[in-house]
Amino acid sequence: MKLKVDLSELFAAANRMGPPVEDEFVLDVEREPWEDKLVGDGIELEDIGELDAEDGLLSYRGRQVLLYIQDHGSKVQEALLDSESGKRYHVSECRTIHDMRNKGRFERYVVTNDISGEFHITGYDYMSRKPVEGNAALKVCKNCLKYLNYKGYSKPGNYSAFMSFDLDEFFQTYSSFFSHHPRRRMGEKEGYTRDWAEISRSYRQSRNYKCEKCSVSLINRPQLLHVHHVNGVKSDNCLDNLKALCADCHSKEAFHEGMYVSHSDRQAIMRLRQEQHFDEPDNWQQVMELADSGLRGFIEQCRAERLTIPEVGLDITDVNGEVKGMLELAWRKNMVGIAIDEEDRNFAITQGWKIFSVHGAIDKFHQVKEVL
């Protein structure tokens, strides 16, 4: 069962006692041995059935993962010299994975959430038959990108999503779908000056804890307001290089692929936007800017089909007016919605809504069009 804890009152009380805290409270728990292996060499599967799918994304014990074939046989040297010739790795429940499940095929599959882009592969020399191993920068499966419509990849002639594919960015895009995120490859504070915590606090205070992009006020949730370096140089603290951004807007800035924002934090920001009577988006670009990044593939399809513009972040209440869930996108007139969280989907269905999961909406897009 998913555990949801609202710490907003705790943070509000802390703020009344002194300067706002810089970072969000994190409860560290002891890691299991398999978790370290997952982020290291990976875990070799005995059966592809051990792999789960979370709304179309590959999952192992609740962690977002990718899957690759370690054993390249006699082709290993070729793959080490030219990664283009290596076997593709998978990030979603694409038709290739689906076929593997149905046929019961088994090769040396390895699951990992190492997002460095380097994969340990093995094999043998064709002439000497001696073992060969090494690391190769394998390429992502194109069927996976098409399955998710990642960055509009399903559109004919759109190869940019494949050519510029970055694992760090991909995992960040779907960070709301998983409670556990891969370890950062670099320290979060790398490049920051020693007085950064005070500079950040002072700058946010000078902006009255309001996002300078979407204008949401986070005065009672200051941990959700970040300070962004416009030019990307973290040691450049000139005022014209700083910008206060909510965590959602900050994660969507260029070159912020390694920034992971939880689903609960994104929902909290969307809820505050609603409470502060934000205007609903009137075009798909605004929807893209406000909605969870994991919905981009679906939003691209909606824009291409010129569907009506939905509300972003609609609370669903019970008969007593108590909020019980949230829809990431909602067409209130048609009682149609998209939700990431399963509990949100289930509750909305009890209230008479026609609800789709994110990938369910992509996979059955014709059904979405029919009800709209």
GINORTA-V837546 format. One record per residue. N is the residue number from 1. RES is the residue in three letters. SS is DSSP state (~ for helix, > for strand, _ for the rest). PHI is phi in degrees with one decimal (999 if undefined). Layout:
{{N;RES;SS;PHI} {N;RES;SS;PHI}}
This chain:
{{1;MET;_;999} {2;LYS;_;-72.9} {3;LEU;_;-97.4} {4;LYS;_;-115.3} {5;VAL;_;-124.9} {6;ASP;_;-95.4} {7;LEU;_;-101.7} {8;SER;~;-61.0} {9;GLU;~;-66.8} {10;LEU;~;-62.9} {11;PHE;~;-65.3} {12;ALA;~;-61.8} {13;ALA;~;-65.4} {14;ALA;~;-64.1} {15;ASN;~;-64.4} {16;ARG;~;-70.2} {17;MET;~;-90.0} {18;GLY;_;174.1} {19;PRO;_;-57.5} {20;PRO;_;-60.8} {21;VAL;_;-72.8} {22;GLU;_;-78.9} {23;ASP;_;-118.9} {24;GLU;_;-74.4} {25;PHE;_;-62.7} {26;VAL;_;-127.8} {27;LEU;_;-96.0} {28;ASP;_;-84.0} {29;VAL;_;-123.8} {30;GLU;_;-65.0} {31;ARG;_;-83.0} {32;GLU;_;-76.8} {33;PRO;~;-55.2} {34;TRP;~;-67.0} {35;GLU;~;-66.4} {36;ASP;~;-66.4} {37;LYS;~;-68.1} {38;LEU;~;-63.3} {39;VAL;~;-87.5} {40;GLY;_;-98.2} {41;ASP;_;-76.8} {42;GLY;_;92.4} {43;ILE;>;-119.9} {44;GLU;>;-80.2} {45;LEU;_;-86.0} {46;GLU;_;-87.0} {47;ASP;_;-150.1} {48;ILE;~;-64.4} {49;GLY;~;-66.4} {50;GLU;~;-71.2} {51;LEU;_;-87.2} {52;ASP;>;-104.5} {53;ALA;>;-128.1} {54;GLU;>;-111.9} {55;ASP;_;54.1} {56;GLY;_;92.7} {57;LEU;>;-96.3} {58;LEU;>;-71.5} {59;SER;>;-141.9} {60;TYR;>;-136.4} {61;ARG;_;52.1} {62;GLY;_;83.3} {63;ARG;>;-105.6} {64;GLN;>;-70.5} {65;VAL;_;-136.5} {66;LEU;>;-125.9} {67;LEU;>;-127.0} {68;TYR;>;-144.0} {69;ILE;>;-95.7} {70;GLN;_;-75.2} {71;ASP;>;-80.8} {72;HIS;_;-98.5} {73;GLY;~;56.9} {74;SER;~;-74.1} {75;LYS;~;-93.6} {76;VAL;~;-63.2} {77;GLN;~;-64.8} {78;GLU;~;-62.4} {79;ALA;~;-68.5} {80;LEU;~;-68.6} {81;LEU;~;-82.2} {82;ASP;_;-139.7} {83;SER;~;-61.8} {84;GLU;~;-60.4} {85;SER;~;-87.1} {86;GLY;_;-77.6} {87;LYS;_;-70.9} {88;ARG;_;-74.2} {89;TYR;>;-100.2} {90;HIS;>;-116.7} {91;VAL;_;-123.1} {92;SER;>;-145.6} {93;GLU;_;-80.8} {94;CYS;_;-74.6} {95;ARG;~;-64.9} {96;THR;~;-63.7} {97;ILE;~;-64.8} {98;HIS;~;-59.5} {99;ASP;~;-65.6} {100;MET;~;-61.6} {101;ARG;~;-62.8} {102;ASN;~;-64.6} {103;LYS;~;-88.4} {104;GLY;_;64.7} {105;ARG;_;-71.7} {106;PHE;_;-140.0} {107;GLU;_;-128.7} {108;ARG;_;-83.5} {109;TYR;>;-77.4} {110;VAL;>;-128.3} {111;VAL;>;-104.0} {112;THR;>;-155.1} {113;ASN;_;-120.6} {114;ASP;_;-73.4} {115;ILE;_;-105.6} {116;SER;_;-74.3} {117;GLY;_;88.7} {118;GLU;_;-104.3} {119;PHE;>;-121.9} {120;HIS;>;-80.5} {121;ILE;>;-122.9} {122;THR;>;-131.9} {123;GLY;>;169.4} {124;TYR;>;-149.2} {125;ASP;_;-72.2} {126;TYR;_;-61.8} {127;MET;_;-85.3} {128;SER;_;-86.4} {129;ARG;_;66.6} {130;LYS;_;-78.6} {131;PRO;>;-62.0} {132;VAL;>;-135.2} {133;GLU;>;-149.3} {134;GLY;>;171.1} {135;ASN;>;-108.0} {136;ALA;>;-136.3} {137;ALA;_;-87.3} {138;LEU;_;-65.3} {139;LYS;_;-102.3} {140;VAL;>;-75.1} {141;CYS;_;-71.3} {142;LYS;~;-69.0} {143;ASN;~;-63.8} {144;CYS;~;-63.8} {145;LEU;~;-65.4} {146;LYS;~;-67.2} {147;TYR;~;-60.0} {148;LEU;~;-94.0} {149;ASN;_;50.5} {150;TYR;~;-65.0} {151;LYS;~;52.3} {152;GLY;~;70.7} {153;TYR;_;-63.2} {154;SER;_;-66.2} {155;LYS;_;-67.7} {156;PRO;_;-53.7} {157;GLY;_;83.1} {158;ASN;_;-93.2} {159;TYR;_;-103.0} {160;SER;~;-62.8} {161;ALA;~;-62.3} {162;PHE;~;-80.5} {163;MET;~;-64.5} {164;SER;_;-105.2} {165;PHE;_;-59.9} {166;ASP;_;-132.1} {167;LEU;~;-62.6} {168;ASP;~;-58.5} {169;GLU;~;-65.6} {170;PHE;~;-62.4} {171;PHE;~;-64.4} {172;GLN;~;-65.9} {173;THR;~;-56.9} {174;TYR;_;-105.2} {175;SER;~;-63.3} {176;SER;~;-68.3} {177;PHE;~;-82.5} {178;PHE;_;-135.1} {179;SER;_;-82.5} {180;HIS;>;-110.8} {181;HIS;_;-115.4} {182;PRO;_;-63.9} {183;ARG;_;-64.5} {184;ARG;_;-70.1} {185;ARG;_;-77.0} {186;MET;_;-130.9} {187;GLY;_;-64.3} {188;GLU;_;-60.9} {189;LYS;_;-91.8} {190;GLU;_;-59.5} {191;GLY;_;91.7} {192;TYR;_;-79.3} {193;THR;_;-76.1} {194;ARG;_;-64.1} {195;ASP;_;-93.4} {196;TRP;~;-60.6} {197;ALA;~;-58.3} {198;GLU;~;-71.5} {199;ILE;~;-61.7} {200;SER;~;-61.8} {201;ARG;~;-60.3} {202;SER;~;-64.2} {203;TYR;~;-67.8} {204;ARG;~;-61.5} {205;GLN;~;-63.8} {206;SER;~;-65.5} {207;ARG;_;-99.0} {208;ASN;_;54.7} {209;TYR;_;53.1} {210;LYS;>;-119.7} {211;CYS;_;-65.2} {212;GLU;_;-82.1} {213;LYS;_;-107.8} {214;CYS;_;-99.4} {215;SER;_;73.7} {216;VAL;_;-67.3} {217;SER;>;-88.5} {218;LEU;_;-120.8} {219;ILE;_;-62.5} {220;ASN;_;-97.7} {221;ARG;_;-135.7} {222;PRO;~;-60.4} {223;GLN;~;-67.8} {224;LEU;~;-92.1} {225;LEU;>;-108.2} {226;HIS;>;-107.2} {227;VAL;>;-116.0} {228;HIS;>;-97.6} {229;HIS;>;-90.5} {230;VAL;_;-58.8} {231;ASN;_;-87.5} {232;GLY;_;83.0} {233;VAL;_;-90.4} {234;LYS;_;-71.4} {235;SER;_;-92.7} {236;ASP;_;-92.8} {237;ASN;_;-102.4} {238;CYS;_;-61.0} {239;LEU;~;-57.5} {240;ASP;~;-75.6} {241;ASN;~;-103.5} {242;LEU;>;-109.1} {243;LYS;>;-151.0} {244;ALA;>;-81.4} {245;LEU;>;-132.6} {246;CYS;>;-65.0} {247;ALA;~;-56.8} {248;ASP;~;-65.7} {249;CYS;~;-64.6} {250;HIS;~;-62.6} {251;SER;~;-66.8} {252;LYS;_;-94.4} {253;GLU;_;-73.0} {254;ALA;_;-60.6} {255;PHE;_;65.5} {256;HIS;_;-115.3} {257;GLU;_;-62.0} {258;GLY;_;-86.7} {259;MET;_;-91.9} {260;TYR;_;-104.1} {261;VAL;_;-121.8} {262;SER;_;-69.6} {263;HIS;~;-61.8} {264;SER;~;-64.3} {265;ASP;~;-68.8} {266;ARG;~;-63.8} {267;GLN;~;-64.7} {268;ALA;~;-60.7} {269;ILE;~;-68.0} {270;MET;~;-62.1} {271;ARG;~;-65.7} {272;LEU;~;-66.0} {273;ARG;~;-60.8} {274;GLN;~;-66.1} {275;GLU;~;-62.9} {276;GLN;_;-91.6} {277;HIS;_;58.2} {278;PHE;_;-68.3} {279;ASP;_;-68.1} {280;GLU;_;-71.2} {281;PRO;_;-61.7} {282;ASP;_;-115.6} {283;ASN;_;-151.9} {284;TRP;~;-69.8} {285;GLN;~;-64.6} {286;GLN;~;-67.1} {287;VAL;~;-59.7} {288;MET;~;-60.1} {289;GLU;~;-71.8} {290;LEU;~;-94.2} {291;ALA;_;-80.5} {292;ASP;_;-57.5} {293;SER;~;-62.7} {294;GLY;~;-70.2} {295;LEU;~;-96.9} {296;ARG;~;-59.3} {297;GLY;~;-60.9} {298;PHE;~;-69.0} {299;ILE;~;-61.4} {300;GLU;~;-60.6} {301;GLN;~;-66.2} {302;CYS;~;-61.1} {303;ARG;~;-64.2} {304;ALA;~;-63.4} {305;GLU;~;-91.2} {306;ARG;_;56.8} {307;LEU;_;-73.9} {308;THR;_;-67.1} {309;ILE;_;-76.1} {310;PRO;_;-91.2} {311;GLU;>;-79.5} {312;VAL;>;-113.4} {313;GLY;>;75.3} {314;LEU;>;-98.6} {315;ASP;>;-72.5} {316;ILE;>;-112.0} {317;THR;>;-114.6} {318;ASP;_;-89.6} {319;VAL;_;-65.2} {320;ASN;_;-92.6} {321;GLY;_;81.6} {322;GLU;_;-84.6} {323;VAL;>;-68.7} {324;LYS;>;-120.2} {325;GLY;>;-177.0} {326;MET;>;-140.7} {327;LEU;>;-102.0} {328;GLU;>;-64.7} {329;LEU;>;-131.9} {330;ALA;>;-146.3} {331;TRP;>;-105.7} {332;ARG;~;-59.8} {333;LYS;~;-61.0} {334;ASN;~;-94.3} {335;MET;_;56.0} {336;VAL;>;-122.9} {337;GLY;>;-147.8} {338;ILE;>;-119.8} {339;ALA;_;-138.2} {340;ILE;_;-80.7} {341;ASP;_;-78.6} {342;GLU;~;-64.1} {343;GLU;~;-64.0} {344;ASP;~;-62.6} {345;ARG;~;-62.3} {346;ASN;~;-63.2} {347;PHE;~;-66.8} {348;ALA;~;-60.6} {349;ILE;~;-62.3} {350;THR;~;-66.6} {351;GLN;_;-95.0} {352;GLY;_;93.0} {353;TRP;_;-83.9} {354;LYS;>;-94.3} {355;ILE;>;-116.8} {356;PHE;>;-121.9} {357;SER;_;-73.6} {358;VAL;~;-64.2} {359;HIS;~;-73.1} {360;GLY;~;-58.9} {361;ALA;~;-69.9} {362;ILE;~;-72.0} {363;ASP;~;-67.2} {364;LYS;_;-117.4} {365;PHE;~;-60.0} {366;HIS;~;-60.6} {367;GLN;~;-71.0} {368;VAL;~;-61.8} {369;LYS;~;-60.4} {370;GLU;~;-63.1} {371;VAL;~;-85.6} {372;LEU;_;-103.7}}
